[in-house]
Amino acid sequence: MSSQQESDANIIYQCVWCGKKFEKKMLSKIAETRCPYCGFNVIMKARSPTAKLIVSSKLTEEQRLLTED
């Protein structure tokens, strides 16, 4: 299995109607936009339960003191 296929299998989707979460491998090849549980035709990628910390800039201690309120 290639790394692209492995990463696709780990993508979690959520149904807009019933709210159930499922992996991409549960989607049918014919109707890839339908929920496998209720059949609703709108799904979205589920959000991760954890937040990702992104460092936007590295301020020096002096710059931090000047920008504090």
C-alpha positions as CSV (number, residue, x, y, z in Angstrom):
1,M,0.0,0.0,0.0
2,S,1.4,3.4,-0.9
3,S,1.8,6.3,1.5
4,Q,-1.0,8.2,-0.4
5,Q,-3.4,5.3,0.1
6,E,-2.4,5.0,3.8
7,S,-3.0,8.7,4.4
8,D,-6.4,8.5,2.6
9,A,-7.5,5.7,4.8
10,N,-6.9,7.8,7.9
11,I,-9.1,10.7,6.8
12,I,-12.2,10.9,9.1
13,Y,-15.4,12.3,7.6
14,Q,-18.6,13.3,9.5
15,C,-22.1,13.3,8.2
16,V,-23.8,16.7,8.4
17,W,-27.3,15.1,9.0
18,C,-26.7,12.3,11.5
19,G,-23.3,13.4,12.9
20,K,-21.7,10.0,12.7
21,K,-17.9,9.9,12.0
22,F,-16.4,7.3,9.6
23,E,-13.2,6.7,7.7
24,K,-12.8,7.2,3.9
25,K,-12.6,3.4,3.3
26,M,-16.3,3.2,4.4
27,L,-17.4,5.4,1.5
28,S,-18.7,3.5,-1.5
29,K,-16.9,3.8,-4.8
30,I,-20.2,4.8,-6.6
31,A,-21.6,7.4,-4.1
32,E,-18.5,8.9,-2.4
33,T,-20.5,11.8,-1.0
34,R,-23.1,9.8,0.8
35,C,-23.1,8.8,4.5
36,P,-22.8,5.0,4.9
37,Y,-25.2,5.2,7.9
38,C,-28.1,7.4,6.8
39,G,-27.5,8.0,3.1
40,F,-27.5,11.8,3.4
41,N,-25.5,13.3,0.5
42,V,-23.5,16.0,2.4
43,I,-20.4,15.0,4.3
44,M,-17.5,17.0,5.6
45,K,-14.0,16.3,7.0
46,A,-14.2,15.9,10.7
47,R,-12.2,18.4,12.8
48,S,-9.4,17.1,14.9
49,P,-10.1,17.0,18.7
50,T,-6.8,18.7,19.4
51,A,-5.7,22.1,18.3
52,K,-2.5,22.6,16.4
53,L,-0.1,25.2,17.8
54,I,1.5,27.3,15.2
55,V,4.3,29.7,16.1
56,S,3.7,32.8,14.0
57,S,6.8,34.8,15.0
58,K,9.7,34.7,17.4
59,L,9.9,37.9,19.3
60,T,12.8,38.7,21.5
61,E,12.2,39.4,25.1
62,E,12.6,43.1,24.5
63,Q,10.0,43.1,21.7
64,R,7.6,41.1,23.9
65,L,7.9,43.7,26.7
66,L,7.2,46.6,24.2
67,T,4.1,45.0,22.8
68,E,2.5,43.9,26.1
69,D,-0.4,46.0,27.3
